[in-house]
């Protein structure tokens, strides 16, 4: 079970729950979407995608497969990258107008998260903002299930096909927040590595660091038995803190990052590496779907809130735009150097999983060892040099911290407590690494 689970914590959780969709992985599996939808008795589905994919071969494959199974499909693609509350409400209106009995999502995390949010509003009413925890929203929850959702990711990072979480930008606050509910977990995840064959190297790098941080944050998160016990097992969230299951899956995902991230980024013809990264992204999604992330993701939202006058190679999106995986990893070395002081053994083991050179190091050096390995991976995959590489400087630190400190759920899942000053210091240490 691992040392951090051996002794029960006073008044802490005494059990954990594991949940994941029915999972299919393999090249060509996107073409199975029709047969898998028919298995659920679906007759008419809403096919969620985005404007970049809607008229392309991946959506066409899904449509053809659905048609071959006798299933009618209507496409909704009015989805922005980094989805917002308006996007979700448009998706809910589309569902309301269509008499659908299921939903298929083909796209990256933005598409899958939009589909989850739209299902929530369609079935249980209100505005998507109502479902965020106070003070952002009203803390409204889903009292029952939603229609079947078959999620088909087209990037190797998000893991959203395997989580009960949706991340949505609230336009009035210009920042992202998380909604978690067990009923948001997709019914099936269909993961086809072929979907990533044409992705540019910088996209593979960004999504690869998303999967890396998903796994590393899960492995170093506060243990489930250090979180408050939930009396009603049906009210237990799946983002419950580190546990033996999430540890097992996260280790494998980190090993994949170690062996295949640099290869997959730097050689577009390395099909083995890119397929492995797709599998790693799914594993990392399973891990954080049953654990939750912590400070690197919490602090990434400050970046996407305050980014300005920046675009990113490989993404046909107007400024300002910093891809999610990049917004996470530019802070990660500084953050893990900070959190390692709380659980040194965990951080050192995570560093070993990533292939870090720990020769001559002791467990007290865990933060430095892990940080150096992340920086090495960033440099070998041509990532920005910390916050400075995405347009920030010392004058932005206070505002970044004030934005991110609102991410209470993720901050509470970190192994080491942090306040506003601590977060400011981490941002400051993340300005430049080399």
C-alpha positions in Angstrom: 0.0 0.0 0.0 2.9 2.4 0.4 4.2 4.1 3.5 1.9 7.2 3.3 -1.2 5.0 3.5 -0.1 2.7 6.3 -1.3 4.7 9.2 -4.8 6.1 9.3 -5.0 9.9 9.8 -7.3 11.1 12.6 -10.7 11.9 11.1 -9.4 11.3 7.6 -10.8 9.2 4.8 -10.6 5.5 5.4 -11.3 4.3 1.9 -11.0 5.4 -1.7 -13.0 4.7 -4.9 -11.7 3.9 -8.4 -13.7 4.7 -11.5 -13.0 4.8 -15.2 -14.9 4.4 -18.4 -15.0 1.3 -20.6 -11.7 1.9 -22.4 -10.7 0.9 -26.0 -7.2 1.7 -27.2 -5.6 1.1 -30.5 -4.9 2.3 -34.0 -8.1 2.4 -36.0 -10.4 2.2 -33.0 -12.1 5.5 -33.9 -13.9 3.6 -36.7 -15.5 1.5 -33.9 -17.5 4.4 -32.6 -20.7 3.3 -34.5 -20.7 -0.2 -33.2 -19.9 1.0 -29.6 -22.7 3.5 -29.8 -25.1 0.9 -31.0 -24.2 -1.2 -28.0 -25.9 1.4 -25.9 -29.0 1.5 -28.0 -28.3 4.9 -29.4 -30.3 6.1 -32.4 -29.4 9.8 -32.7 -26.3 11.3 -31.3 -24.8 14.8 -31.0 -21.3 14.7 -32.4 -19.2 17.4 -30.6 -16.0 18.6 -32.3 -14.3 21.9 -33.0 -14.0 24.1 -36.1 -10.6 22.8 -36.9 -11.7 19.2 -37.0 -15.4 19.4 -38.1 -14.7 19.1 -41.8 -11.6 16.8 -41.5 -11.0 13.1 -41.8 -11.3 12.2 -38.1 -14.9 13.6 -37.8 -15.7 12.0 -41.2 -14.5 8.6 -39.8 -16.7 9.0 -36.8 -19.7 10.0 -39.0 -19.2 7.2 -41.4 -19.0 4.6 -38.6 -22.1 6.0 -37.0 -24.0 5.9 -40.3 -22.9 2.3 -40.9 -24.4 1.4 -37.6 -27.7 3.1 -38.5 -27.2 6.0 -36.1 -28.0 9.5 -37.1 -25.4 12.2 -36.1 -25.6 16.0 -36.0 -22.4 17.9 -35.6 -21.9 20.7 -33.1 -18.6 22.5 -33.6 -19.1 26.0 -32.2 -16.5 25.3 -29.6 -13.5 27.5 -28.7 -10.2 26.2 -27.6 -10.0 26.6 -23.8 -13.8 26.4 -23.6 -15.9 29.1 -21.8 -19.3 29.2 -20.1 -20.8 30.6 -23.3 -19.5 27.7 -25.3 -21.0 25.2 -22.9 -24.4 27.0 -22.9 -24.4 26.9 -26.7 -23.7 23.2 -26.5 -26.6 22.7 -24.1 -28.9 24.6 -26.4 -27.9 22.3 -29.2 -28.7 19.2 -27.2 -32.0 20.7 -26.2 -33.0 21.3 -29.8 -32.1 17.9 -31.1 -33.9 15.0 -29.3 -30.6 13.1 -28.9 -30.1 9.9 -26.9 -26.3 10.1 -26.7 -23.3 12.2 -27.4 -20.0 11.5 -29.1 -17.0 13.9 -28.6 -14.2 13.9 -31.1 -11.4 16.4 -30.2 -9.0 17.5 -27.6 -9.8 18.4 -24.0 -11.7 21.5 -25.0 -14.2 19.4 -27.0 -14.6 16.7 -24.4 -14.9 19.2 -21.5 -17.5 21.2 -23.5 -19.5 18.0 -24.0 -19.4 17.2 -20.3 -20.6 20.7 -19.3 -23.3 20.7 -21.9 -24.7 17.4 -20.7 -24.7 18.7 -17.1 -26.8 21.8 -18.1 -29.0 19.9 -20.5 -30.1 17.3 -17.9 -30.1 19.3 -14.7 -30.8 22.9 -15.8 -29.5 26.3 -14.9 -26.3 27.9 -16.1 -23.0 26.1 -16.1 -21.6 28.7 -13.7 -24.1 27.5 -11.1 -22.2 24.3 -10.8 -18.9 25.8 -9.7 -18.2 25.9 -6.0 -18.9 29.1 -4.1 -17.9 31.9 -4.3 -17.6 31.4 -8.1 -21.0 29.6 -8.4 -23.7 28.1 -6.3 -22.2 24.7 -5.8 -25.1 23.1 -7.7 -24.6 19.4 -8.2 -25.9 16.7 -10.6 -28.5 14.6 -8.7 -28.5 11.9 -11.3 -27.0 10.5 -14.5 -26.7 12.0 -18.0 -27.1 10.4 -21.4 -24.3 8.1 -22.7 -21.1 9.9 -23.7 -18.5 8.3 -25.8 -15.3 10.4 -25.8 -12.6 10.1 -28.5 -9.5 12.3 -27.8 -7.4 13.6 -30.7 -4.5 14.9 -28.6 -2.1 13.0 -26.4 -2.3 15.0 -23.2 -5.7 15.9 -21.8 -6.9 12.6 -20.4 -10.4 14.1 -20.2 -11.9 11.0 -21.7 -11.2 9.2 -18.5 -12.2 11.8 -15.9 -15.3 13.1 -14.1 -13.9 16.7 -14.4 -14.6 19.6 -16.8 -12.5 22.7 -16.9 -14.3 25.8 -18.1 -13.3 29.5 -18.4 -15.8 31.8 -16.7 -15.9 34.8 -19.0 -16.9 37.3 -16.4 -13.8 36.4 -14.4 -11.6 35.7 -17.4 -10.1 32.6 -15.8 -10.7 28.8 -15.6 -12.3 26.8 -12.9 -13.1 23.1 -12.3 -16.4 21.2 -12.0 -16.2 17.7 -10.7 -19.0 15.2 -10.5 -19.1 11.4 -10.8 -21.8 11.6 -13.4 -19.5 13.5 -15.8 -17.4 10.5 -16.3 -17.8 9.4 -20.0 -19.4 6.1 -20.6 -16.7 4.9 -22.9 -13.3 6.2 -23.9 -12.1 5.3 -27.4 -8.4 6.2 -27.8 -7.0 6.0 -31.3 -3.3 7.0 -31.5 -3.8 7.5 -35.3 -5.6 10.7 -34.4 -2.2 12.3 -33.4 -0.2 11.3 -36.5 -0.4 14.8 -38.1 0.1 16.9 -34.9 3.1 19.3 -35.0 6.0 18.7 -32.7 5.2 21.7 -30.5 1.7 20.3 -29.9 3.1 16.9 -29.0 5.4 18.6 -26.5 2.7 20.7 -24.9 0.3 17.8 -24.5 3.2 15.6 -23.4 4.0 17.9 -20.5 0.3 18.0 -19.6 0.4 14.2 -19.2 3.7 14.4 -17.4 2.3 16.9 -14.9 -0.9 15.0 -14.5 1.0 11.9 -13.5 3.6 13.7 -11.3 1.0 15.8 -9.5 -1.0 12.7 -8.8 2.0 10.8 -7.5 3.0 13.6 -5.2 -0.5 14.7 -4.1 -1.7 14.7 -0.6 -2.8 11.2 0.4 -6.5 10.3 0.3 -6.4 9.5 4.0 -5.2 13.1 4.8 -8.4 14.5 3.3 -11.7 14.7 5.3 -13.8 11.6 5.4 -17.1 11.6 3.5 -19.9 9.9 5.4 -22.1 9.3 2.3 -20.1 7.0 -0.1 -22.3 8.2 -3.0 -21.2 11.7 -2.4 -17.5 10.8 -2.6 -15.7 12.6 -5.4 -13.1 10.7 -7.5 -10.6 13.5 -7.1 -9.8 12.3 -3.6 -6.1 12.5 -3.2 -3.2 10.1 -4.0 -4.1 6.4 -3.5 -2.4 3.1 -4.3 -4.3 2.8 -7.6 -3.4 6.3 -8.9 0.2 5.7 -7.8 0.4 2.6 -9.9 -1.0 4.2 -13.0 1.0 7.4 -12.6 4.3 5.5 -12.3 3.7 3.9 -15.7 2.7 7.2 -17.3 5.9 8.8 -15.9 8.0 6.0 -17.3 6.5 6.6 -20.7 7.4 10.3 -20.5 10.9 9.3 -19.7 11.4 7.0 -22.6 9.2 8.5 -25.3 8.5 12.3 -24.9 11.7 13.6 -26.4 11.5 11.0 -29.2 7.9 11.8 -30.0 8.5 15.5 -30.2 11.7 15.5 -32.2 10.8 12.8 -34.7 7.4 13.1 -36.3 7.9 9.7 -37.9 8.5 7.9 -34.6 5.1 6.1 -34.5 6.1 4.0 -31.6 6.9 7.0 -29.4 3.7 8.9 -30.4 1.6 5.8 -29.8 3.2 5.4 -26.4 2.5 9.0 -25.5 -1.2 8.6 -26.4 -1.3 5.6 -24.0 0.6 7.6 -21.4 -2.0 10.4 -21.7 -4.8 8.0 -21.1 -3.0 6.5 -18.1 -2.3 9.9 -16.6 -6.0 10.8 -17.2 -7.0 7.7 -15.3 -4.6 8.7 -12.5 -5.7 12.2 -12.0 -9.4 11.3 -12.5 -9.0 9.2 -9.4 -6.8 11.5 -7.5 -6.8 15.1 -8.7 -4.0 17.5 -9.6 -2.4 20.2 -7.4 -0.2 23.3 -7.6 1.1 23.1 -11.2 -2.4 23.0 -12.6 -3.7 25.5 -10.1 -1.0 28.0 -11.0 -1.4 27.4 -14.7 -4.7 29.2 -14.5 -3.1 32.4 -13.5 -1.1 32.3 -16.7 -4.1 31.7 -18.9 -6.0 34.5 -17.0 -3.3 37.1 -17.5 -1.5 36.1 -20.7 -1.2 38.9 -23.3 0.3 39.4 -26.7 1.6 35.9 -27.3 0.9 33.1 -29.8 2.4 29.6 -29.9 4.0 27.7 -32.8 1.8 24.9 -34.0 -1.5 26.4 -32.9 -3.6 28.3 -35.4 -5.2 30.4 -32.6 -5.0 34.2 -32.4 -3.2 36.0 -29.6 -3.2 35.8 -26.7 -2.8 32.0 -26.4 -0.6 29.8 -24.2 -1.4 26.1 -24.7 -2.5 24.4 -21.5 0.4 22.0 -21.2 2.9 24.8 -21.6 1.1 26.9 -19.0 1.4 24.0 -16.6 5.1 23.0 -17.2 6.7 26.5 -17.1 5.9 26.6 -13.3 6.5 22.9 -12.6 10.2 22.8 -11.8 9.9 25.6 -9.2 6.7 24.1 -7.7 8.1 20.6 -7.2 11.2 22.0 -5.7 8.9 23.6 -3.1 6.5 20.7 -2.5 9.4 18.2 -2.2 10.1 19.5 1.3 6.9 17.9 2.5 7.3 14.4 0.9 10.9 13.9 -0.1 10.7 10.2 -0.7 7.7 10.6 -3.0 9.4 13.3 -5.0 12.6 11.3 -5.3 10.7 8.3 -6.5 8.9 10.5 -9.1 12.2 11.8 -10.3 13.5 8.2 -10.7 10.4 7.3 -12.7 11.3 10.2 -15.0 14.8 8.9 -15.4 16.5 11.6 -13.4 20.2 11.5 -12.7 20.3 11.1 -8.9 23.9 10.0 -8.6 25.4 11.2 -5.3 22.1 12.8 -4.2 20.3 12.1 -0.9 16.6 12.2 -0.3 16.9 15.7 0.9 17.9 16.7 -2.6 14.7 15.4 -4.1 13.3 18.8 -5.1 16.5 19.7 -6.9 16.8 16.4 -8.6 13.2 16.4 -9.9 13.4 20.0 -10.9 16.6 19.5 -12.9 15.1 16.6 -14.8 12.0 18.6 -15.7 14.1 21.4 -17.0 16.2 19.0 -19.0 13.1 17.6 -20.6 11.8 21.1 -21.3 15.1 22.1 -23.0 15.2 18.9 -25.1 11.7 19.6 -26.4 12.2 23.3 -27.0 9.8 24.5 -24.4 9.7 28.2 -23.2 12.3 29.1 -20.5 9.9 29.5 -17.6 7.4 32.3 -17.2 9.7 34.7 -19.0 9.4 32.6 -22.1 5.6 33.2 -22.2 5.7 36.9 -21.7 5.8 37.4 -17.9 8.2 39.3 -15.7 8.6 40.2 -12.0 6.0 42.9 -12.3 3.3 40.3 -13.0 4.0 38.0 -10.0 1.6 39.5 -7.5 -1.3 39.4 -10.0 -0.5 35.9 -11.0 -0.6 34.7 -7.4 -3.8 36.6 -6.6 -5.5 34.9 -9.6 -4.3 31.4 -8.8 -4.9 31.4 -5.1 -8.6 31.1 -6.0 -8.0 27.5 -7.1 -8.7 26.2 -3.6 -9.5 22.5 -4.5 -6.2 21.9 -6.3 -4.1 23.9 -3.8 -5.6 21.8 -1.0 -4.5 18.6 -2.8 -0.8 19.6 -2.7 1.4 17.7 -0.2 2.6 21.0 1.3 0.5 23.9 2.3 0.9 27.2 0.6 -0.3 30.8 1.1 -0.3 33.8 -1.2 3.3 34.6 -0.4 4.4 31.0 -1.1 2.7 31.1 -4.5 4.3 34.5 -5.3 7.7 33.0 -4.4 7.1 29.9 -6.7 6.1 32.2 -9.6 9.2 34.3 -9.0 11.4 31.2 -9.0 9.8 30.1 -12.3 10.7 33.2 -14.3 13.7 31.6 -15.8 15.6 28.3 -15.5 18.5 28.6 -17.9 
